[in-house]
Amino acid sequence: MANPEFGYDSTEIEDLSQPLPPVRQLFSYAMTAIAFLFTGLALLPLFAILIEILRQGLPGLSLETLVSLPAPVGVTDEPNGFANAIVGTLIMVGLASLVSIPIGVMTAIYLTEFGKGGRSPIPFALLLRC
């Protein structure tokens, strides 16, 4: 019997509820193990780079580095920092939040109060699932 809501019949559901044959189950486990192995191999160089960056960078990191502006090129006696990068990041996050939070709240209010039934929630649902 076809189910118009989901587009399949009850025999297909029964087929999906049956356990896999042992050969297919073994193949599935083997492929999962290979995927985890290759993921671990791909992460090894990334972790090696991260450890090297932390090993060389942590001794030079201090509070002065976080709050000082970058020193001009060639000047070595002034503190060298990246405060402008931190402030710029905070400004960008603040502007993005200023735009996106009201839109998100208004969309939620519209969908819960006015979007019941009808076709109007469909575009919002498609955008929210992305």
Residue pairs with C-beta under 8 A, 6 or more apart in sequence:
1 9
1 10
2 8
2 9
3 9
3 10
19 25
20 28
64 79
64 81
65 79
65 80
65 81
65 82
66 81
66 82
66 83
66 86
67 81
67 83
68 79
68 80
68 81
68 83
69 81
69 83
69 84
70 80
70 81
70 82
70 84
71 78
71 79
71 80
72 78
107 124
110 124
111 121
111 124
114 120
115 121
115 124
